[in-house]
């Protein structure tokens, strides 16, 4: 990839992270939206244009170049020890979840009763854990891959089962944006595999919609939980009646 392509990719990435559009860029640069699209497509940005775009995104030219040169591999999973560190402090886990959901530091401070010093301490801790990269101006850049996940039986999953699962399920699920269904039946091996593939597709769709929603302001995004579970199962009371 050429240096120009790297810079343009970095600019586009930051536009997405900050929820900005080509229309916003056009307004800031005094251009039409089609002109902005042609400018990016041509990959011919003058130093003056780069400076304007950097300022628009809240970067200096040097910071934008550093952002473009960032080639740190994105992590797909923390170590068990790192997960344990997250769950050891409720406020740290809160800030981590906010960061993973593309909240800015200002948005975290606006919603939660944390001091700026405390929030910054946690963000630096997340930077050390390599969940995020904390940029100048306390901007947050995620350092995790899109398919990032927690250990199947690690501290985060156990925390959810022990601290959150009951709270999540303690609802009649009758609201306009709520839904719960439970079905039971007997499936063949191939049918189970097909159902597993459908669940995997649904999870990918959830991730895609999450990425699309990042472009919207925080007050137009809502914390949403989706629990997917499947296993061979019968009620314990029934199993007690089975012949040995």
N, C-alpha and C positions, 0 to 999 in steps of 0.2 A: 504494500500500500504506500502511495506517495505521501510526502509531508502534507500537501494540500488536502488529500483525501482524509488523512488522519485528523486534520484540523476541522474539516467539515463534519466528519463523523462525531467528533467531540462536541461540536456546536449543536448538532441535531440531537445527540444524546442528552445534553443539558436542556435543550428546549423541551424534550419529553419529560425529563425529571421535574422541571419547574412548571410544567403544565402550560407552556407558551406555544403559540401557533405562528404560522407564517404570516398571518394577518397582523399579529402583534409585532413581528419583526418589521413588516412593511411600514407600519405606523411609526415605529421608532426610527427607521432609517429614511423616512420620507419617500418611500417607493411604493409601487403597486404590488399586490400579492403575486401576480404572474412574474413580475420582474425579480422578486425574491426567489421564486422557484427556479427561474432561469439562472440566477446568480449561483445558487447552490449546485445546479446541474452542470454548469460550465466549469466548476472547481477553479475559478480564477478570481480569487479575492485579493484586492489590493491591501496594503498595510493599513490604510485608512479604514477600509471596510472591516478588517479584522479587529481593529481597535474599537470601532463602533459596536460590533457584535459582542466583543468581550465585555465592554462596559454595560451593554444591555443585559447580559447574563450575570453581571456582578463579578466579573473576573478582570484581572489585569492581563495583558498580552502574555506575560511570563507564565501566569497561572493557567491560562488556556493552553499554552504549549505543553506545560507539565501534565495537564489533564489528557491531552492528545497522546502523549508519550507513555501514559500509564498502561503497562502491559501485565500488571499483576494478575495471575490466574484467579478466577473467581472460585470461591470454595462452594462445595455442594453439601458439606456436612461438618459440623463442629466435632471436636473430640468429646468424649464423655465427660472429661474433666472441665472442659469449657462450658458445656451445658450445665454441669453442677454449679459452676460459678454464677451462671445466669439466675438459676432458681434459688440461690442462696440469699438473694436480695430482691424483694418484691418490686421495689422502685426501679432497680436496674432492669429487671425483666420487662416492666412496663415501657421503659424508654426503648428497649430493644425492639419490642413489638411495634411501637410507634414508628421507629426508624425503618423497620422492614415494610411498613405500610406507607412509606414515603412521606412521613410528617417532617416538617422543618422544626428546628429548635424553637422558633417563635411560636409555632402552633402547639408544641408540647407544653410550653410555659403558659400559653393562653388557657389551655384546657385543664392542666393538672397543677396542683399546689406544690410546685418544686421551685426552689430558688435557681437563679441563673447559674450560680456557682455549682450547685448540686447537679443540675442537668448537664453542665459541661463536664463535670467529673465522670458521670456515667457515659457520656458520649466518647470521652477519651478512653474509657475502659472498653467500650465496644470496638473502638479503633484498634486497641491492643489485641482484642480477641479476633480481629480481622473480619468482623461482621460488616463494618462500615469503614470508609475513609473520611476523616474529618478534615475538611478543606478550610482555607482561609475564610474568615467571616463566619465561622461555625456552620458552614454549609455541609450537608450530609450526602455522601455518595455511597450507595450500597456496594458492597464488595462480594456479594453472594450471587451464585448462578440462579437462573430462573427456575431450575428444578431443585433448588435448595430444599433440604428436608431435615427433620430431626431423627435421632436414632430410634429404631422401632421400640426398644424397651429402655430407652435412656431417661435421664432425669427430667427432660421436658415433657415427654409422653407420660411419665409417672405423675408429674405435677398435674397434668391435665386430668388424669384419671382420678387422682386423690382430691384435688382442690377445685376443679372446674366442671368435671363431667356431670355431677349431680346438679350443680347450679344451672348448667346449660339445659338439662333435660327437665328441670322443674318449671314447666310451662305448659299451658293447654294448647300451644301452637295454633291459636285461632286468629292471630292478627293478620292484617292484609298482606304483610310480607313474610308470614311464617307458614311453615308446612311441615308435617310429619306423617310418615306412612310406615306401617310395619306389615310385611307380608311373610307368609310361611308356606313352604311347599317342599316337594322332593324333586331334586334336579339330578340329571345325569352328570358324569364327569365333563363331557364336552359342553353341556349347558352352563356349568359353573364357570368354565374357562371363558365362554362367551360373555357371561355376565361380568366377570372380572375385567375384561377388555372394555366393556361399556362404562364401568365405574372409573377406569383409568382415563377414558375420553372425557367423562364429566369433570374429573379433577383438572385436566388440562384446560377445559373450557372455563372453569372457575378462575384459573390463573390468567387466561387471556383477558377475561372481563375485568379482573383486578388491574391488569396493566393498562387497559383502556380507561378505566375510571380514575387512574392517577392524574390524568390531564385536568380533571375537574377540581374546583376549590374544595377545601376540607369540609365545608358545611353542606356540600352536595354528595358526600361519601359517607357511608354508614358501616360501622363494624358489623360484619356478617359471619356467622359460624355455619359451616356445612360439615355434618358428621356422616361419613360413609363407613359402613361396617358390614361384613359378611363373614359367616363361619358356620361350620356344621354345628347344629345346636338343637337342644330340646330342653324344656324347663327341668330344673333340678328335681322337682317333685315327681315328674314323670319318670325320670331316670331311676328313681328309687323303686319304682314298680316293675322295672325290667327284670327279666329272668337272668340270673347270673350266667 
